[in-house]
Amino acid sequence: MIGVSAPVRVRDLLRRAADGPVRVVHRGSDAVYLAVHDDGRETCVGVLGADAVPVPCGLRSRLPSLAVGTAAVHGGVLHLDDEPVVVRRLVDTRVPARSPLPRTGLRPAPGLPAEVTPAAVAGLVGRGEGLTPLGDDVLCGWLALHRAAGVATPEVDAVVLAHLHRTTLLSAELLRCALRGEVVPQFAALVTALGTLAEPAARAALAAVGHTSGAAMVHGAALALSALHTEGVAA
């Protein structure tokens, strides 16, 4: 038995999943990503080792490494090589509410996308390499900060959803998570720290996530903060 912590949404997704084999999208020593069918479409669920990035679509374990051959769902429980993955604790992946947002030292980085608008989104989704392309990570940061501020972005949301087919299954799921306001803990910590003495350390911690993912999310958050101040939404 593998004990894990899980977001409520991921636990419930597995509970209603049909019995049968599950496609393995990516195998790694720190994380395994699976394609679980939910309401007619494939949804990405991660099984995460102790050192993996705690993505909001993941089941978090304390395993030092993962070696998975096959995966399947039986009776609402995920099995990895016939080992049941049991949810023992629930985790909250929601971005903290911060409205109004304070003025901070958070600034967009040079050399990265300069704006997020409905017209720009099509060129961002899937832009870059790897399981989570850089353009998607920028969008995740931008979307999640707007959720923290309680500001709806329907036009951008619609274009993101229309172009999810352009990116990887994992990255598409992380974009859906951002649309729901679900984030990695490091992003939540940065939102909480905005405008305080803890902000520089929180920004550095998020920027250190992955190879470029964290830095791109910081950039997306900075673009969002700048836009919200310009629009007079933030403090």
C-alpha positions as CSV (number, residue, x, y, z in Angstrom):
1,M,0.0,0.0,0.0
2,I,1.2,3.5,-0.9
3,G,-0.1,6.2,1.3
4,V,-0.6,9.6,-0.3
5,S,-2.0,13.1,0.3
6,A,-4.4,14.4,-2.3
7,P,-6.5,17.4,-3.3
8,V,-10.2,16.7,-2.9
9,R,-10.8,17.1,-6.6
10,V,-8.2,14.4,-7.5
11,R,-9.5,12.0,-4.9
12,D,-13.0,12.4,-6.2
13,L,-11.9,12.0,-9.8
14,L,-10.3,8.6,-9.0
15,R,-13.4,7.5,-7.1
16,R,-15.6,8.0,-10.2
17,A,-13.1,6.7,-12.7
18,A,-14.0,3.6,-14.6
19,D,-12.2,0.4,-13.7
20,G,-9.4,-0.7,-16.0
21,P,-5.9,0.1,-17.2
22,V,-4.6,3.6,-17.1
23,R,-2.2,5.0,-19.6
24,V,1.2,6.1,-18.3
25,V,2.1,9.4,-19.9
26,H,5.5,9.9,-18.3
27,R,7.7,7.8,-16.1
28,G,10.4,9.4,-13.9
29,S,12.1,8.5,-10.7
30,D,10.4,11.5,-8.9
31,A,7.0,11.4,-10.5
32,V,4.7,9.3,-12.7
33,Y,1.9,11.0,-14.7
34,L,-1.2,9.1,-15.8
35,A,-4.0,9.7,-18.2
36,V,-7.3,9.1,-16.3
37,H,-10.6,9.3,-18.1
38,D,-13.0,11.8,-16.6
39,D,-16.3,12.7,-18.2
40,G,-15.2,11.7,-21.7
41,R,-11.7,13.2,-21.7
42,E,-8.3,12.3,-20.5
43,T,-7.2,14.1,-17.3
44,C,-3.6,14.0,-16.1
45,V,-3.0,12.7,-12.5
46,G,0.5,12.6,-11.0
47,V,1.9,10.2,-8.4
48,L,4.6,12.2,-6.8
49,G,7.7,11.1,-4.9
50,A,9.1,13.0,-1.9
51,D,11.3,15.3,-4.2
52,A,8.8,16.0,-6.9
53,V,7.1,19.3,-7.5
54,P,3.8,19.1,-5.6
55,V,1.6,19.9,-8.6
56,P,-2.1,20.5,-7.8
57,C,-3.2,17.5,-9.9
58,G,-0.9,15.1,-8.0
59,L,-1.0,12.4,-5.3
60,R,1.8,13.2,-2.9
61,S,3.8,10.4,-1.4
62,R,6.9,10.2,0.7
63,L,8.6,7.6,-1.5
64,P,12.2,8.5,-2.3
65,S,11.8,7.2,-5.8
66,L,9.2,5.7,-8.1
67,A,9.5,2.8,-10.5
68,V,6.2,2.0,-12.1
69,G,5.4,-0.4,-14.9
70,T,1.6,-0.5,-15.1
71,A,-1.3,1.4,-13.6
72,A,-5.0,0.7,-13.3
73,V,-8.1,1.8,-11.4
74,H,-10.1,-0.8,-9.4
75,G,-13.1,0.3,-7.4
76,G,-12.2,3.9,-7.3
77,V,-8.6,3.2,-6.1
78,L,-5.5,3.7,-8.2
79,H,-3.1,0.8,-8.4
80,L,0.5,1.0,-9.4
81,D,1.9,-2.5,-10.4
82,D,-1.0,-3.9,-8.3
83,E,-0.1,-1.8,-5.3
84,P,-3.1,0.3,-4.1
85,V,-2.5,4.0,-3.7
86,V,-4.6,5.1,-0.7
87,V,-5.5,8.7,0.1
88,R,-4.8,9.2,3.8
89,R,-4.9,13.0,4.0
90,L,-6.4,15.9,2.0
91,V,-4.4,19.0,0.9
92,D,-5.6,22.4,-0.1
93,T,-4.2,23.6,-3.4
94,R,-6.3,26.8,-3.7
95,V,-4.5,30.1,-4.2
96,P,-5.0,32.4,-1.2
97,A,-7.4,35.3,-1.7
98,R,-5.5,38.7,-1.8
99,S,-7.8,41.5,-2.7
100,P,-6.8,44.2,-3.1
101,L,-3.3,43.2,-4.1
102,P,-0.5,45.4,-2.7
103,R,2.2,47.1,-4.7
104,T,5.3,45.0,-4.6
105,G,8.8,44.5,-6.0
106,L,7.5,41.8,-8.4
107,R,8.5,42.8,-11.9
108,P,8.3,41.0,-15.3
109,A,11.6,39.4,-16.5
110,P,13.2,40.7,-19.7
111,G,13.2,38.3,-22.6
112,L,10.0,36.6,-21.7
113,P,6.5,37.2,-23.1
114,A,5.6,40.8,-22.6
115,E,1.8,40.5,-22.1
116,V,-1.1,38.2,-21.7
117,T,-4.1,39.2,-23.8
118,P,-6.7,37.2,-25.6
119,A,-4.8,37.8,-28.8
120,A,-1.5,36.7,-27.3
121,V,-2.7,33.5,-25.7
122,A,-2.7,31.3,-28.9
123,G,1.0,32.0,-29.2
124,L,1.7,31.1,-25.6
125,V,-0.1,27.7,-25.2
126,G,2.4,25.0,-25.9
127,R,5.2,27.5,-26.5
128,G,8.5,25.9,-25.3
129,E,9.8,22.4,-24.6
130,G,9.3,19.7,-22.0
131,L,6.3,18.5,-20.0
132,T,5.3,22.0,-19.1
133,P,6.3,24.5,-21.9
134,L,7.3,27.9,-20.8
135,G,4.4,29.7,-22.3
136,D,2.0,27.6,-20.4
137,D,3.8,28.3,-17.1
138,V,3.6,32.0,-17.8
139,L,-0.2,31.6,-18.3
140,C,-0.5,29.6,-15.1
141,G,1.0,32.4,-13.1
142,W,-1.1,35.0,-14.8
143,L,-4.3,33.1,-14.4
144,A,-3.7,32.1,-10.8
145,L,-2.9,35.7,-9.6
146,H,-6.1,36.9,-11.2
147,R,-7.9,34.2,-9.2
148,A,-6.2,35.4,-6.0
149,A,-7.4,38.9,-6.7
150,G,-10.9,37.7,-7.4
151,V,-10.8,39.1,-11.0
152,A,-12.5,37.1,-13.7
153,T,-10.7,36.8,-17.1
154,P,-13.4,35.2,-19.3
155,E,-11.9,36.2,-22.7
156,V,-8.4,34.8,-21.9
157,D,-9.9,31.7,-20.3
158,A,-11.9,30.9,-23.4
159,V,-8.8,31.1,-25.7
160,V,-6.8,29.0,-23.3
161,L,-9.4,26.3,-23.2
162,A,-9.7,26.4,-27.0
163,H,-6.0,25.8,-27.5
164,L,-5.3,23.1,-24.9
165,H,-4.8,20.6,-27.6
166,R,-1.6,22.3,-28.6
167,T,0.2,21.3,-25.4
168,T,1.1,18.3,-23.3
169,L,-1.6,16.4,-21.3
170,L,0.1,17.4,-18.1
171,S,0.5,21.1,-19.0
172,A,-3.1,21.2,-20.2
173,E,-4.2,19.9,-16.8
174,L,-2.1,22.5,-15.0
175,L,-3.7,25.2,-17.1
176,R,-7.1,23.9,-16.1
177,C,-5.9,23.9,-12.5
178,A,-4.8,27.5,-12.8
179,L,-8.2,28.4,-14.3
180,R,-9.7,26.9,-11.1
181,G,-7.2,28.8,-8.9
182,E,-5.3,25.6,-8.0
183,V,-1.5,26.1,-7.6
184,V,1.7,24.6,-6.3
185,P,2.5,25.5,-2.6
186,Q,5.4,27.8,-3.7
187,F,3.0,29.9,-5.7
188,A,0.5,30.1,-2.8
189,A,3.3,31.1,-0.5
190,L,4.4,34.0,-2.9
191,V,0.8,35.3,-3.0
192,T,0.6,35.3,0.8
193,A,4.0,37.1,1.0
194,L,3.3,39.8,-1.5
195,G,4.0,43.2,0.0
196,T,5.8,41.8,3.0
197,L,9.4,41.3,4.0
198,A,9.0,37.6,3.2
199,E,8.3,38.3,-0.5
200,P,11.9,38.1,-1.9
201,A,12.5,34.7,-0.3
202,A,9.1,33.4,-1.5
203,R,9.8,34.7,-5.0
204,A,13.2,32.9,-5.0
205,A,11.6,29.7,-3.8
206,L,9.0,29.7,-6.6
207,A,11.6,30.6,-9.2
208,A,13.7,27.5,-8.1
209,V,10.8,25.1,-9.0
210,G,11.7,23.0,-12.0
211,H,14.1,24.1,-14.7
212,T,12.1,27.1,-16.0
213,S,8.6,26.5,-14.7
214,G,8.8,28.5,-11.4
215,A,10.6,31.4,-13.0
216,A,7.9,31.5,-15.8
217,M,5.1,31.4,-13.2
218,V,6.8,34.3,-11.3
219,H,6.9,36.2,-14.6
220,G,3.2,35.5,-15.3
221,A,2.3,36.7,-11.8
222,A,4.3,39.9,-12.4
223,L,2.5,40.5,-15.7
224,A,-0.8,40.0,-13.9
225,L,0.1,42.3,-11.1
226,S,1.2,45.0,-13.4
227,A,-2.0,44.7,-15.5
228,L,-4.2,44.8,-12.3
229,H,-2.5,47.9,-11.0
230,T,-2.9,49.6,-14.4
231,E,-6.6,48.7,-14.5
232,G,-6.9,50.1,-10.9
233,V,-8.0,46.7,-9.5
234,A,-5.1,46.3,-7.1
235,A,-4.2,48.6,-4.3
